[in-house]
Amino acid sequence: MEQQLLEALKISSLELISLVGPLIVIGLILGIMERKANRYFFAAYGMKGILATAWLGTPIHELGHALMCLIFGHKITDIKLLTLNRADGTLGYVSHSYNCKSVYQTVGNFFIGIAPIISGIAALSLGLYFLLPHSFKALEGVRQATVLSQPFGSTFFQRFANASLVFSQSIFTVSNLTNLKFWVFLLFAINVSSHMALSWADIKGATHGLVTLYVVLFFLTIMGQSIGVNAYSYISQVDRYNAYLLTFSTLALICSLFTLGLSFLVYQCKLLAS
């Protein structure tokens, strides 16, 4: 019995990594880059430096929360897509309530918490699709060739490097320098990628939902073992999901890296001018 429980704990952990592991790693990297970029913008121009990108980035951030609230049956009690005069520096928020006895709604806290990453990636992907379709097709080609069998193994990082290279080569070209749509996309990407990181409130809510999700996976694994069904063999079949996530999160990470570089240059120019 003890051996069975230990095996279930191990399998449940692998299932959790397969389902949400890549998304968590991507979110952490995006958060680090965004916070550094915003520090540079704030150091250079104060709150004006943050608000210069918040007018678009913050509503997309909050709409991500709101959409996930609707999907997981949470009641939205208050929403501000953009507010500029809050004493605590909050630029927007979504307040929501849910039935804590509902496992579905409780698990939803995780997806509501990490929703700005998803909405940000979706917004950047749509922007690329409409403004630079050639670059979008290049990324889609990478996605079709991507099959992830080891989410955190060498294959993952090799595919990620591949997608990054293809995207960089397709968008940062000499011909795009005279393409107005390229500059519109770049401005759009800077605004969106500057506000994809999760707040501490987002992380707290997501952690609560993540724990519940793990408990659900654990009980499903136990049930599967009792009837001779390998639950992991079903849950781990997320190659198509991981391929989309990896490919289009590359777009978000490259845009965030560009924004970080730009914020550093702005900060240095401000220092030289003062």
C-alpha positions in Angstrom: 0.0 0.0 0.0 2.8 2.4 0.9 4.6 1.6 -2.3 1.4 2.3 -4.2 1.0 5.7 -2.6 4.6 6.6 -3.3 4.2 5.6 -6.9 1.0 7.6 -7.2 2.8 10.7 -5.8 5.6 10.3 -8.3 3.2 9.8 -11.3 1.0 12.8 -10.1 4.1 15.0 -10.0 5.0 14.0 -13.6 1.5 14.6 -14.7 1.5 18.1 -13.2 4.8 18.9 -14.9 3.5 17.7 -18.3 0.3 19.8 -17.9 1.6 23.1 -16.5 5.4 22.8 -16.0 6.4 24.6 -19.3 3.9 27.4 -18.7 5.2 28.0 -15.1 8.8 28.2 -16.4 7.9 30.6 -19.2 6.0 32.7 -16.7 8.9 33.0 -14.4 11.3 34.0 -17.2 8.8 36.6 -18.5 8.3 38.0 -15.0 12.0 38.4 -14.4 12.5 40.3 -17.7 9.4 42.5 -17.3 10.3 43.6 -13.8 13.8 44.5 -14.8 12.5 46.4 -17.9 9.9 48.3 -15.8 12.6 49.3 -13.2 14.7 50.8 -16.0 11.6 52.7 -17.4 10.7 53.9 -14.0 14.2 55.0 -13.2 14.3 57.0 -16.4 10.9 58.6 -16.4 9.2 57.7 -13.2 5.5 56.6 -13.3 5.2 58.2 -16.8 7.6 55.5 -18.1 5.3 52.8 -16.8 2.1 54.4 -18.0 3.5 54.8 -21.5 3.0 51.1 -22.0 0.2 50.4 -19.4 -2.5 52.0 -21.5 -2.6 48.9 -23.7 -0.6 46.2 -21.8 -2.7 46.5 -18.6 -6.1 46.0 -20.2 -4.8 42.9 -22.0 -3.5 41.6 -18.7 -6.8 42.1 -16.8 -8.9 40.8 -19.7 -6.9 37.6 -19.4 -8.0 37.3 -15.7 -11.6 38.1 -16.6 -11.9 35.6 -19.4 -10.6 32.8 -17.2 -13.0 33.8 -14.5 -15.9 33.3 -16.9 -14.5 29.9 -18.2 -14.2 28.6 -14.6 -17.5 29.9 -13.3 -16.1 32.6 -11.0 -18.3 35.7 -10.4 -16.6 38.9 -11.3 -17.4 41.4 -8.5 -15.4 44.3 -9.7 -13.1 45.1 -12.7 -10.8 47.9 -13.7 -9.0 47.5 -16.9 -6.9 50.6 -16.3 -6.7 52.9 -13.3 -4.1 55.6 -13.0 -4.7 57.1 -9.6 -4.4 54.3 -7.1 -2.2 55.0 -4.1 -0.7 51.5 -4.1 0.5 51.7 -7.7 -2.0 49.1 -9.0 -2.8 49.7 -12.6 -5.8 47.5 -12.9 -7.5 44.6 -11.2 -10.2 41.9 -11.4 -12.0 41.0 -8.2 -13.9 37.7 -8.2 -15.6 35.2 -5.9 -16.2 31.5 -6.3 -17.6 28.4 -4.6 -14.8 27.0 -2.5 -16.6 23.6 -2.4 -16.4 23.3 -6.2 -13.2 21.5 -7.2 -13.5 22.9 -10.8 -13.7 26.5 -9.6 -10.9 26.0 -7.1 -8.6 24.5 -9.8 -9.6 27.5 -11.9 -7.7 29.8 -9.5 -4.5 28.5 -11.0 -5.5 29.4 -14.6 -7.0 32.7 -13.5 -3.8 33.6 -11.8 -1.5 32.8 -14.8 -4.1 34.1 -17.3 -2.1 37.3 -18.2 0.7 35.1 -19.6 -1.8 33.3 -21.9 -3.6 36.5 -22.9 -0.3 38.2 -23.6 0.9 35.4 -25.8 -2.4 35.3 -27.6 -2.4 39.0 -28.2 1.2 39.0 -29.5 0.4 36.0 -31.8 -2.7 37.8 -33.2 -0.7 40.9 -33.7 2.0 39.0 -35.6 -0.7 37.2 -37.7 -2.3 40.4 -38.9 0.7 42.7 -39.1 3.5 40.3 -40.2 1.9 37.2 -41.6 5.2 36.0 -43.1 6.8 35.8 -39.7 3.7 34.1 -38.3 3.9 31.4 -41.0 7.6 30.9 -40.1 6.6 30.3 -36.5 3.7 28.0 -37.5 6.2 26.0 -39.5 8.3 25.5 -36.4 5.2 24.5 -34.5 4.2 21.8 -37.0 7.7 20.3 -36.8 7.8 20.3 -33.0 7.0 17.3 -30.9 7.9 17.5 -27.2 8.3 14.2 -25.5 10.5 15.5 -22.7 9.2 18.9 -21.5 12.3 19.8 -19.5 14.9 17.6 -21.3 17.4 18.6 -23.9 14.8 18.3 -26.6 12.8 21.1 -25.0 15.6 23.6 -25.0 16.8 22.6 -28.5 13.3 23.2 -29.9 13.1 26.4 -28.0 16.4 27.6 -29.5 15.2 26.6 -32.9 12.0 28.6 -32.6 13.8 31.6 -31.3 16.3 31.6 -34.2 13.5 31.1 -36.9 11.4 34.0 -35.4 14.4 36.3 -35.1 15.5 35.7 -38.7 12.0 36.2 -40.0 11.1 39.4 -38.2 14.4 41.3 -37.7 15.2 41.8 -41.4 16.5 44.7 -43.4 13.3 44.9 -45.5 11.2 45.2 -42.4 13.0 48.4 -41.5 11.0 50.2 -44.2 7.8 48.3 -43.4 5.3 50.4 -41.3 3.5 47.3 -40.1 6.8 46.1 -38.5 7.1 49.2 -36.5 3.4 49.0 -35.5 3.9 45.5 -34.3 7.1 46.4 -32.4 5.3 49.1 -30.6 2.4 46.8 -29.9 4.8 44.1 -28.6 6.6 46.5 -26.3 3.3 47.5 -24.7 2.0 44.0 -24.3 5.2 42.4 -23.1 5.7 45.1 -20.5 2.7 43.9 -18.6 2.5 40.2 -18.8 4.2 39.4 -15.4 2.1 38.1 -12.5 1.5 40.2 -9.4 1.9 38.7 -6.0 -1.9 38.4 -5.7 -1.9 36.5 -9.0 0.8 34.1 -7.8 -0.9 33.5 -4.5 -4.2 32.7 -6.2 -2.5 30.5 -8.8 -0.6 28.6 -6.0 -3.9 27.7 -4.3 -5.3 26.4 -7.6 -2.1 24.5 -8.4 -2.2 22.6 -5.1 -5.8 21.6 -5.7 -4.9 20.5 -9.2 -2.2 18.3 -7.8 -4.6 16.7 -5.4 -7.1 16.0 -8.2 -4.3 14.4 -10.3 -3.2 12.3 -7.3 -6.7 10.9 -6.7 -7.2 10.2 -10.4 -3.9 8.3 -10.4 -5.0 6.2 -7.4 -8.3 5.5 -9.1 -6.5 4.5 -12.3 -4.2 2.2 -10.5 -7.2 0.5 -8.8 -8.8 -0.4 -12.1 -5.6 -1.0 -14.1 -5.6 2.2 -16.1 -2.4 4.2 -16.6 -3.6 7.8 -16.1 -0.2 9.3 -16.9 -0.3 7.7 -20.4 -3.4 9.9 -21.1 -2.4 13.1 -19.4 1.1 13.1 -20.8 -0.3 13.1 -24.4 0.0 16.9 -24.5 2.5 17.1 -27.4 0.3 19.3 -29.5 -0.5 21.7 -26.6 3.2 21.9 -25.7 4.2 22.5 -29.3 1.8 25.5 -29.5 2.9 26.8 -26.1 6.6 26.5 -26.9 6.4 28.1 -30.3 4.2 31.1 -29.4 5.8 31.7 -26.0 9.0 32.1 -28.0 7.4 35.1 -29.5 6.6 36.5 -26.1 10.1 35.9 -24.7 11.8 37.5 -27.7 9.5 40.5 -27.4 10.2 40.8 -23.7 13.9 40.5 -24.3 13.8 43.3 -26.9 11.8 45.4 -24.4 14.4 44.8 -21.7 17.2 45.9 -24.0 15.2 49.0 -25.1 14.5 49.9 -21.5 18.2 49.6 -20.6 19.2 51.9 -23.5 16.5 54.4 -22.5 17.8 54.4 -18.9 21.4 54.8 -20.1 20.5 57.7 -22.4 18.7 59.4 -19.6 21.8 59.0 -17.3 24.0 60.6 -20.0 21.6 63.4 -20.6 21.3 64.3 -16.9 
